[in-house]
Amino acid sequence: MKPPKIAVIGSSSMDLVVTADRRPGAGETILGEAFSTVPGGKGANQAVAAARLGADVHMIGRVGDDAYGQEIVANLKANGVMTDYVEPVTDVSSGTAHIVLAEGDNSIIVVKGANDHVTPSYVKKALPLLKECDLVMIQQEVPEETVIETAGLCRAIGVPLLLNPAPAREIPATVIEQVAYLTPNEHEAGLLFPGANLSEVLRKYPNKLFITEGSAGVRYSDGAEEKLVPSFKVEAVDTTGAGDTFNAALGVAVAEGKPLEECLRFANRAASISVTGFGAQGGMPTREEVERGLEE
C-alpha cells in the first residue's frame, strides 16, 4: 500500500529537560538530578511520529539561524521527514521548550522564537504541496492567524485538517466547523467550550471531536452514542510527547482510510508505547512496534 502523504504545519524547538524530585516553589532553588537537550516542538514531534509510523511526511515550519536550528533540521531528516519547507529566520532564535520532569509528570514553558514566523503567507507558499496531501495536521504553537488561514485553505482545497488545539486558546467557531478532526485533552476542551456539558459538545461534533483523557483513553461520539476507547496500561517513564504521538498516529490511520474505532485504538497503542521512553521523541514507536503491541 502506498504510504499516505501528510503535511505537518507547526513548531519545532529544542527541549531543555531537567529531572528533579519535585518542582521548586516561587523564589525557591533546588538541586536537579539531570539535564539534557533533545529536539521537540509539537509540530516536529508529530512529524517525526508520523514518519516512524510509515507516512510520507512533509514539515512546514521555521527555525532560527543558530546551532539549535541546524540540529532540529538534521533530526527531522534523520527521521525521514521532508524539510523543503523548513526555512531559517535571520537574526531570530530557534524555539525552545523548558521542561521539568518531577513527581511523575511534566511542566513545560515554551518560548516560540522562529515559530512565530510560521505565518499565513509562509503556509500559502506550500499550497502546491498541500493540494497533494491526504491529510494536513496543525497545532497551536504557531500564530493564531495561521491556524485560521490554514483551516480555510484546507477546506477550500478539499484536504482534511487535523487540529490539535494545544496549547489551549480560544478558537473561532468557523475554524471548528472547517476542520475534519479536533483533538483537545480534557483541560483544552474545557477552555474551548467554557461552561458547556462536554457530552453535549461531543454529540454536536460526532466523529470530529476527540477528547483525550490521558491514561484513561479517548472519548468521542459516533452520532448514536458516546464512547470511551480505553488506552493500554504501561509503566510510564516520561509522558512528554504522548499527546503528539496520539495525534500523529490518529492522522496516519485516518489518512490510510482505517475505520475510526480502529484508528483510535492504533493511536492509543502508539501513545502508550511512547511514554515508556525518555523525551518527546525518544519513545515514539515504529509501525512494527505498534502493530506488535496491538497483537499482545
C-alpha positions in Angstrom: 0.0 0.0 0.0 1.3 3.5 -0.9 2.0 5.4 2.3 -0.3 8.4 3.0 1.1 11.8 2.3 0.8 14.1 5.3 1.9 17.8 5.8 2.6 18.9 9.3 2.4 22.7 9.9 3.8 23.6 13.2 6.5 24.4 15.7 9.9 22.9 16.1 12.2 23.5 19.0 15.0 22.3 21.2 13.7 20.8 24.5 15.8 21.7 27.6 14.9 19.0 30.1 15.6 18.9 33.8 14.8 15.9 36.0 14.2 16.6 39.7 12.4 15.0 42.7 10.0 17.9 42.8 9.2 21.3 41.3 10.6 24.4 43.1 8.2 26.8 44.7 8.2 30.6 43.8 11.6 32.1 44.8 13.0 28.6 45.7 16.2 27.0 44.3 16.5 23.2 44.4 19.1 20.7 43.1 18.1 18.8 40.0 19.2 15.2 39.1 19.9 15.5 35.4 19.8 17.8 32.3 19.6 17.1 28.6 18.7 18.7 25.3 16.5 16.9 22.8 14.7 18.0 19.7 11.0 18.8 20.2 8.2 21.2 19.4 4.6 19.9 18.8 4.9 20.2 15.0 8.2 18.5 14.8 7.2 15.8 17.3 4.1 14.9 15.3 6.0 14.9 12.0 8.6 12.5 13.4 6.0 10.3 15.0 4.0 10.1 11.7 7.2 9.3 9.7 8.1 6.5 12.1 4.6 5.1 11.6 5.2 4.9 7.9 3.7 8.1 6.4 5.3 10.3 3.7 5.7 13.4 5.9 6.5 17.0 4.9 7.2 19.5 7.7 6.2 23.2 7.2 7.9 25.3 9.8 10.7 27.7 10.7 13.9 27.5 12.7 16.4 30.1 14.0 19.7 30.8 12.3 21.5 29.2 15.2 23.0 25.8 16.2 19.7 24.6 17.6 18.1 25.3 14.2 20.7 23.2 12.4 20.2 20.3 15.0 16.4 20.5 14.6 16.6 20.2 10.7 19.2 17.4 10.9 16.9 15.5 13.3 13.9 15.8 11.1 15.9 14.5 8.1 17.3 11.6 10.2 13.8 10.6 11.0 12.7 10.6 7.3 10.8 13.9 7.4 11.0 16.1 4.3 12.3 19.6 5.2 11.9 21.6 1.9 9.5 23.9 3.7 11.6 24.4 6.9 13.5 27.7 6.4 15.7 29.5 8.9 14.8 33.0 10.0 17.6 35.5 10.1 18.6 37.0 13.5 15.9 35.0 15.3 16.5 32.2 17.8 15.0 28.8 17.4 12.1 27.9 19.6 12.8 26.3 22.9 10.8 24.3 25.5 11.9 24.3 29.1 10.7 21.1 30.6 10.7 19.9 34.3 10.2 16.2 34.9 9.1 15.7 38.5 6.6 13.9 40.6 5.7 11.5 37.7 4.6 14.2 35.3 6.0 17.2 33.3 5.7 21.0 33.4 6.6 23.0 30.3 7.3 26.6 29.4 7.5 27.2 25.6 9.4 30.2 24.0 8.2 30.3 20.4 11.2 32.1 18.7 11.2 31.4 15.0 7.9 29.5 15.3 6.2 32.9 15.3 7.3 33.2 11.7 5.1 30.3 10.5 2.8 32.9 9.1 -0.3 32.6 6.8 1.8 33.8 3.8 4.5 31.3 4.6 2.0 28.4 4.6 0.5 29.6 1.3 3.9 29.1 -0.3 3.4 25.4 0.3 0.0 25.3 -1.4 1.1 23.0 -4.2 2.3 20.5 -1.6 -0.9 20.8 0.5 -3.1 20.0 -2.6 -1.2 16.7 -3.0 -1.7 15.6 0.7 -4.1 13.1 2.1 -4.2 15.0 5.4 -2.8 18.2 7.0 -2.0 18.5 10.7 -1.6 21.7 12.7 -1.2 22.7 16.4 -1.2 26.0 18.3 2.4 26.8 18.9 2.2 28.9 15.7 0.3 32.2 15.3 -3.4 32.1 15.7 -4.0 33.7 12.3 -2.0 30.8 10.7 -4.4 28.3 12.2 -7.4 30.3 11.0 -5.9 30.7 7.5 -4.9 27.0 7.2 -8.4 25.8 8.2 -10.0 27.9 5.4 -7.3 26.9 3.0 -7.7 23.2 3.6 -11.5 23.4 3.4 -11.1 25.3 0.0 -8.8 22.6 -1.5 -10.7 19.7 0.0 -7.9 18.3 2.1 -8.9 17.2 5.7 -7.3 19.1 8.5 -6.5 17.6 12.0 -6.2 20.4 14.6 -4.6 19.5 17.8 -5.6 22.6 19.9 -2.5 22.7 22.1 -1.6 24.9 23.9 -5.2 25.9 24.5 -6.6 29.2 23.4 -10.0 30.3 22.0 -10.7 29.1 18.5 -13.3 30.8 16.2 -16.4 28.7 15.6 -15.7 28.9 11.9 -12.4 27.0 12.4 -14.1 24.3 14.4 -16.6 23.9 11.6 -13.9 23.8 8.9 -11.5 21.2 10.5 -12.1 17.5 10.0 -10.7 16.4 13.3 -10.3 18.2 16.6 -8.3 16.6 19.4 -8.2 18.6 22.7 -7.3 17.0 26.1 -9.8 17.5 28.9 -8.2 20.8 30.0 -8.2 22.2 26.5 -11.8 21.0 25.9 -12.9 23.0 29.0 -11.3 26.1 27.6 -12.6 25.6 24.1 -16.2 25.1 25.2 -16.4 27.0 28.5 -19.3 26.1 30.7 -20.6 23.6 28.2 -21.6 20.0 29.1 -18.8 18.0 27.2 -21.2 15.1 26.5 -23.5 17.6 24.7 -20.5 19.1 22.8 -19.4 15.6 21.7 -22.9 14.9 20.4 -22.7 18.2 18.5 -19.5 17.2 16.7 -19.8 13.4 16.0 -16.7 11.7 14.6 -14.9 15.0 14.6 -14.2 15.9 18.3 -12.0 13.5 20.2 -11.2 14.4 23.9 -8.1 12.6 25.2 -8.2 11.6 28.9 -4.6 10.6 29.4 -4.2 7.0 30.6 -8.0 6.5 30.5 -8.1 6.8 26.7 -10.1 9.0 24.3 -13.8 9.9 24.3 -15.9 10.7 21.3 -19.4 10.4 19.9 -20.2 8.3 16.8 -23.5 10.2 16.4 -25.5 7.4 18.1 -23.7 7.1 21.5 -20.7 8.5 23.5 -17.8 6.1 23.5 -14.5 5.8 25.5 -11.8 3.9 23.7 -9.5 2.8 26.5 -5.8 3.2 26.5 -3.2 0.5 27.2 -1.7 0.0 30.6 2.1 0.5 30.7 4.7 1.7 33.3 5.3 5.3 32.2 8.9 6.7 32.2 8.2 10.1 30.6 4.8 11.3 29.4 6.3 14.2 27.3 5.2 13.7 23.7 2.4 11.2 24.4 -0.2 13.6 23.0 1.8 14.3 19.9 2.2 10.6 19.3 -1.5 10.1 19.7 -2.3 12.8 17.2 0.3 11.6 14.6 -0.9 8.0 14.9 -4.5 9.1 14.5 -3.6 11.2 11.5 -1.7 8.3 9.8 -4.5 5.9 10.4 -7.3 8.1 9.1 -5.2 9.1 6.1 -4.9 5.3 5.4 -8.7 5.1 5.5 -9.0 2.8 8.5 -12.3 2.6 10.4 -12.5 5.3 13.1 -12.5 3.0 16.1 -9.5 1.1 14.7 -7.8 4.5 14.2 -8.3 5.4 17.8 -7.1 2.1 19.1 -4.0 2.4 16.9 -3.4 5.9 18.3 -3.9 4.8 21.9 -1.4 2.0 21.4 1.2 4.3 19.9 0.8 6.8 22.7 1.1 4.2 25.4 4.4 2.9 23.9 5.7 6.5 23.7 5.6 7.0 27.4 7.9 4.1 28.1 10.9 6.1 26.6 12.6 9.3 27.6 12.0 12.6 25.8 9.2 13.8 23.5 10.6 11.8 20.6 12.7 9.2 22.4 9.8 6.8 23.0 7.9 7.4 19.7 7.4 3.9 18.3 7.8 2.5 14.8 5.0 1.0 12.8 6.1 -2.5 13.6 6.2 -1.8 17.4 2.7 -0.5 17.4 1.3 -3.4 15.3 3.1 -5.9 17.6 1.7 -4.1 20.6 -1.8 -4.3 19.3 -1.5 -8.1 19.0 -0.4 -8.6 22.6 
